[in-house]
Amino acid sequence: MSWLDSLLGRSTTPATPDPDGALLRCTNLHLTRGHFHLHIPELTVFPGTVTGLVGPNASGKSTLLETLVGLRPSADGSARVLGLNPHTDGPRIREAVALTSDHTPVRRGRIRDVLANQARFYPSWDATLEAQLLERFQLHPDTRVESLSTGQTTRFRLVQALAWKPRLVLLDEPGLGLDLTQRRALFTTVLDIVADPTRAVVISSHQLADLERMVDHLAVLADGSCVRQGPIDDLVSDDLTLEEALLRWGAA
């Protein structure tokens, strides 16, 4: 281990890709936050898919996403993200996986300057995609970040998370503050990501109608447990909306 790896707390253990190609796999995972405990019996995310993470407020959705990138310790069980262990390889995972939420800090300055500074740290940064995202989310490069509204800041965080084309994108309530037009832009962007069969998205959201249109799989959290997990077509019958299904499962 180099001095830099040691300073950053970065493990040099080689990644161990999942035999069936999953980008993310949790098995019997126990997560603890203060007095709150969450059990995830199983969660698997494959390339080319969108997984919706749903459940009531305080059901553990944000805790799970933060744990998967090594920001919170897991108490027990197994989690692998891009072949790495979040408990020991958090810094390496965060270099390859994008997590964005309304808690993600943003730097002050002009949008173009903030993005240019960020791009220096990501060899995969795509300047053409950056410009497309700014146009799609109606953000002018010369606008100062500190002058953005809540909805505009949400859209700027999405640009920051997506312009470097991470293989796995974790979106925690990305629709907060977005109007209908911008939620449609988000929907289009998520589908663009998974059009690449090597990439995947996990999205936590209370915008259930939007989720129904974009997700392939669901993970449903309630009462400290993952109560449902699998393809949405297997979990939600044609005669139910996702909202009705959540009410039936006690996860609304």
C-alpha positions in Angstrom: 0.0 0.0 0.0 1.4 3.4 -1.0 1.5 6.4 1.4 -1.3 8.0 -0.5 -3.5 4.9 -0.2 -2.8 4.8 3.5 -3.5 8.5 3.9 -6.9 8.2 2.1 -7.8 5.0 3.9 -7.9 3.2 0.5 -7.6 -0.6 0.3 -5.5 -2.0 -2.5 -7.3 -5.4 -2.5 -8.2 -6.3 -6.1 -11.9 -6.0 -7.1 -13.6 -9.4 -7.3 -16.3 -9.1 -10.0 -19.5 -10.9 -9.3 -19.7 -14.2 -11.3 -23.0 -13.4 -12.9 -22.1 -9.8 -13.7 -24.0 -8.0 -11.0 -22.8 -4.5 -10.3 -24.2 -4.5 -6.8 -25.1 -7.4 -4.5 -26.2 -7.4 -0.9 -26.8 -10.6 1.1 -28.2 -10.7 4.6 -27.0 -7.1 5.2 -27.6 -5.4 8.5 -27.4 -1.6 8.7 -27.5 0.4 11.9 -28.0 4.1 12.4 -28.3 5.0 16.0 -31.4 3.1 17.3 -32.6 2.3 13.8 -31.8 -1.1 12.3 -32.4 -2.2 8.7 -32.1 -5.7 7.3 -31.6 -6.4 3.6 -32.0 -10.1 3.0 -31.1 -9.7 -0.7 -30.6 -7.0 -3.3 -29.0 -7.4 -6.7 -28.5 -4.8 -9.4 -27.5 -5.9 -12.9 -26.1 -3.7 -15.7 -28.6 -2.1 -18.0 -31.3 -1.9 -15.3 -33.0 0.7 -13.2 -33.8 -0.3 -9.7 -36.4 1.7 -7.7 -35.8 1.9 -3.9 -39.2 2.7 -2.3 -40.7 2.9 1.2 -42.0 5.3 3.8 -39.9 8.2 5.2 -37.2 7.0 7.6 -37.4 3.5 6.2 -33.7 3.4 5.6 -33.4 4.2 1.9 -30.7 6.9 2.4 -28.9 4.8 5.0 -28.7 2.0 2.5 -27.3 4.1 -0.3 -24.8 5.8 1.9 -23.6 2.4 3.2 -23.1 1.1 -0.3 -20.5 3.8 -1.0 -18.8 3.3 2.3 -20.1 6.4 4.1 -21.8 4.4 6.9 -20.5 1.1 8.4 -22.5 -2.1 8.0 -22.9 -4.2 11.0 -23.2 -7.6 9.4 -23.7 -9.5 6.2 -22.2 -9.1 2.8 -22.2 -6.2 0.3 -20.2 -6.0 -3.0 -20.3 -2.9 -5.2 -18.3 -3.2 -8.5 -16.6 -6.1 -6.9 -15.5 -4.1 -3.9 -16.4 -4.2 -0.2 -17.9 -0.8 1.0 -16.6 -1.4 4.5 -13.0 -1.5 3.4 -13.0 0.0 -0.1 -15.2 3.1 0.3 -12.9 5.6 -1.3 -12.3 3.4 -4.3 -16.1 2.8 -4.7 -16.8 6.6 -4.5 -14.3 7.1 -7.3 -16.4 4.8 -9.5 -20.0 5.2 -8.3 -22.0 8.4 -8.3 -24.3 9.2 -5.3 -26.3 12.3 -5.3 -28.8 13.6 -2.8 -30.0 17.0 -1.5 -27.2 16.6 1.1 -24.5 16.5 -1.5 -22.4 19.7 -1.0 -21.9 22.0 -3.9 -19.0 24.5 -4.4 -19.4 28.2 -4.9 -18.5 29.8 -8.2 -19.7 29.8 -11.8 -21.2 26.6 -13.0 -18.6 26.2 -15.8 -15.7 26.7 -13.4 -17.0 24.3 -10.8 -17.5 21.6 -13.4 -14.1 22.3 -15.0 -12.5 21.8 -11.6 -14.4 18.6 -11.0 -13.5 17.3 -14.5 -9.8 17.3 -13.6 -10.4 14.4 -11.2 -12.3 12.2 -13.6 -10.6 10.8 -16.7 -14.0 9.7 -18.0 -15.5 13.2 -17.9 -17.4 13.8 -21.1 -17.5 17.5 -22.1 -20.1 16.9 -24.8 -22.4 15.1 -22.3 -21.8 18.0 -19.8 -23.1 20.5 -22.3 -26.1 18.3 -23.2 -27.0 17.9 -19.5 -26.8 21.6 -18.9 -29.1 22.3 -21.8 -31.5 19.5 -20.8 -31.7 20.8 -17.2 -31.8 24.5 -18.3 -28.7 25.6 -16.5 -26.5 28.4 -18.0 -22.7 27.8 -17.6 -22.1 31.4 -16.4 -24.7 31.2 -13.6 -23.2 31.2 -10.1 -23.9 28.1 -8.1 -24.7 30.0 -4.9 -27.5 31.9 -6.8 -29.4 28.7 -7.9 -32.8 27.9 -6.5 -33.5 24.6 -4.7 -34.7 23.0 -7.9 -31.8 24.3 -10.0 -29.3 23.1 -7.4 -30.9 19.6 -7.6 -30.4 19.7 -11.4 -26.8 20.9 -11.0 -26.0 18.0 -8.7 -27.3 15.7 -11.4 -25.0 17.2 -13.9 -22.1 16.7 -11.5 -23.0 13.1 -10.9 -23.6 12.1 -14.5 -21.1 14.0 -16.7 -18.3 11.5 -15.8 -20.4 8.5 -16.9 -20.1 6.3 -13.8 -21.0 2.7 -14.2 -23.4 2.8 -11.2 -25.5 5.8 -10.4 -27.3 6.1 -7.0 -29.9 8.8 -6.9 -31.5 9.7 -3.6 -34.8 11.6 -4.1 -33.5 13.3 -7.3 -37.0 14.7 -8.1 -37.1 17.1 -5.1 -37.8 20.6 -6.3 -38.2 19.6 -9.9 -41.3 20.6 -11.9 -43.0 18.3 -14.4 -40.8 19.4 -17.3 -37.6 18.8 -15.3 -38.9 15.4 -13.9 -39.4 14.4 -17.6 -35.8 15.5 -18.3 -34.6 13.3 -15.4 -36.7 10.4 -16.7 -35.0 10.7 -20.1 -31.6 11.0 -18.6 -32.0 7.8 -16.5 -33.1 5.9 -19.6 -30.1 7.3 -21.5 -27.8 5.9 -18.8 -29.1 2.4 -19.0 -29.2 2.3 -22.7 -25.5 1.5 -22.1 -25.7 -2.2 -21.2 -22.6 -1.8 -18.9 -24.3 0.8 -16.5 -27.1 0.8 -14.0 -29.2 3.2 -11.9 -30.6 2.8 -8.4 -33.2 5.5 -7.7 -34.9 6.3 -4.4 -38.0 8.4 -4.8 -41.5 9.2 -3.6 -42.5 10.1 -7.1 -44.2 6.8 -7.6 -45.8 7.5 -11.0 -42.4 8.5 -12.4 -40.8 5.3 -11.0 -43.4 3.1 -12.6 -42.4 4.4 -16.0 -38.7 4.0 -15.6 -37.7 1.1 -13.3 -37.2 -2.6 -14.1 -36.8 -3.8 -10.5 -38.0 -2.8 -7.1 -36.6 -3.0 -3.6 -39.3 -2.1 -1.0 -38.3 -1.1 2.5 -40.6 -1.1 5.5 -40.4 -1.6 9.3 -36.7 -2.1 9.2 -36.6 -4.7 6.4 -36.6 -5.2 2.7 -40.1 -6.7 2.3 -40.1 -7.1 -1.5 -37.4 -7.3 -4.1 -37.5 -8.3 -7.7 -38.7 -7.3 -11.2 -41.5 -4.8 -11.0 -43.6 -6.8 -13.4 -43.5 -9.7 -11.0 -44.3 -7.6 -7.9 -47.0 -5.2 -9.2 -49.9 -6.8 -11.0 -51.6 -5.1 -14.0 -54.6 -4.2 -11.9 -52.6 -2.2 -9.3 -50.6 1.0 -9.3 -47.3 1.0 -7.5 -48.9 3.3 -4.8 -51.7 0.7 -4.3 -49.2 -2.1 -4.1 -47.2 -0.3 -1.4 -50.3 0.3 0.6 -51.1 -3.4 0.4 -47.6 -4.3 1.6 -47.7 -1.8 4.4 -44.9 0.2 2.9 -46.5 3.5 1.9 
